[in-house]
């Protein structure tokens, strides 16, 4: 059924997202067999060591979307400034914000990693996008989601009509709907936070985490922390519980995030 006013541009963008996920998944699954493991030899703007697989994933997304005609500008975790669309290619009406590979420190130990994306409609009239297109409020997203590369590769996203998960079937090379209308359970058994930074937590965060461990409410939480936001959040979404990535006194500029059944992640 054709939606009135639909041009197919957004569908094309999602198709490119799925293709990028397939290519990255293929490389992740054979990382130990090629020359893709190890550090790239420099740090990103957050001061994190960039890996060769980070670079590969970044190039895949750049190559697919800079020539697609679906986006007018892109911004990546690995780049200090947004990436403009080359002059020889058309600009679309969407803005793509991307972390091509979340949890890079897990690559060498064969643990779960992921991809994070956010899509907005442009606010500038036409031509190339600007920094203003990238710095829109989260409530104006038209789509957001992630890909988790674990025991299977799974694409999870929402366009505001529920959250849906698609698992990659490697035998046919397609994402198939496997988790329709995903909803976080009312109660979980685990909390996820990097307790290695506990000495830098604010008093409020420390008190809250301690309350989870001493079961003041009669429900005791156990720690489960993978070290990749996508993997930790994905587990919390499926099984319930609490996920936190808070700002702290050592890195006060970092925005805080929390996920619980009653307190949505933001």
JOGIJO-V219244 format. One record per backbone hydrogen bond with DSSP energy under -0.5 kcal/mol. CO is the residue of the C=O (numbers start at 0). NH is the residue of the N-H. E is the energy in kcal/mol with one decimal. If there is no record, write none. Layout:
co: <CO,CO>
nh: <NH,NH>
e: <E,E>
This chain:
co: <2,7,8,9,10,11,12,13,14,15,16,17,18,19,20,21,22,23,24,25,26,27,29,29,30,30,37,41,43,47,49,49,50,51,52,53,54,55,56,57,58,59,60,61,62,64,64,69,70,71,71,72,73,74,75,81,82,85,92,93,93,94,94,95,96,97,98,101,102,103,105,106,112,113,114,115,116,117,118,118,119,129,129,130,133,136,137,139,142,143,144,145,146,147,147,148,151,151,152,153,153,154,155,156,157,161,161,162,163,164,164,165,166,167,168,168,168,173,175,178,188,189,190,191,192,193,194,196,197,199,201,202,203,204,205,206,207,208,209,210,211,214,221,227,228,229,230,231,232,233,234,235,241,242,250,250,256,258,261,262>
nh: <5,11,12,13,14,15,16,17,18,19,20,21,22,23,24,25,26,27,28,29,29,30,32,33,33,35,51,49,46,43,39,40,54,55,56,57,58,59,60,61,62,63,64,65,66,67,68,93,91,84,128,95,82,97,78,83,73,88,121,71,72,96,119,74,117,76,115,113,105,106,110,109,148,101,146,98,144,96,141,142,94,132,133,134,135,139,140,120,118,157,116,155,114,149,153,112,149,153,167,147,155,165,145,163,143,158,160,181,156,177,178,154,175,169,171,172,173,168,166,164,221,241,223,243,194,196,197,199,200,248,205,206,207,208,209,210,211,212,213,215,220,217,190,231,232,233,234,235,236,237,238,239,191,258,247,253,244,242,263,259>
e: <-2.3,-2.0,-1.9,-2.4,-2.0,-1.9,-2.1,-2.3,-2.0,-2.7,-2.3,-2.0,-2.2,-2.6,-2.6,-2.2,-1.8,-2.7,-2.4,-0.7,-0.6,-1.3,-1.7,-0.9,-0.5,-0.6,-2.6,-2.6,-2.0,-2.5,-3.3,-0.6,-1.9,-2.3,-2.6,-2.5,-2.3,-2.2,-2.1,-2.5,-2.8,-2.1,-2.4,-2.4,-0.6,-0.7,-0.6,-1.4,-1.3,-0.7,-2.3,-1.8,-3.6,-2.7,-0.8,-0.6,-1.8,-1.8,-2.7,-2.7,-0.7,-0.5,-2.0,-2.0,-2.3,-1.3,-2.1,-2.0,-2.3,-1.7,-2.2,-1.4,-2.9,-3.6,-2.5,-2.6,-2.2,-2.8,-2.7,-1.4,-3.0,-0.9,-1.0,-1.8,-0.6,-1.6,-1.9,-0.5,-2.9,-2.2,-2.4,-3.0,-2.4,-0.8,-2.2,-1.4,-2.1,-0.5,-3.2,-2.5,-0.5,-3.1,-2.7,-2.2,-1.7,-0.6,-0.5,-3.3,-2.1,-2.3,-2.2,-3.2,-2.5,-0.9,-1.3,-1.9,-1.1,-3.0,-2.4,-3.0,-2.6,-2.0,-2.2,-2.6,-1.3,-1.7,-1.5,-2.2,-1.4,-3.5,-2.3,-2.4,-2.1,-2.6,-2.3,-1.8,-1.2,-1.2,-1.6,-1.1,-2.1,-1.4,-2.1,-2.6,-3.1,-2.5,-2.1,-1.9,-2.7,-2.0,-2.8,-2.2,-2.3,-3.2,-0.8,-1.7,-2.2,-2.6,-0.5,-1.7>
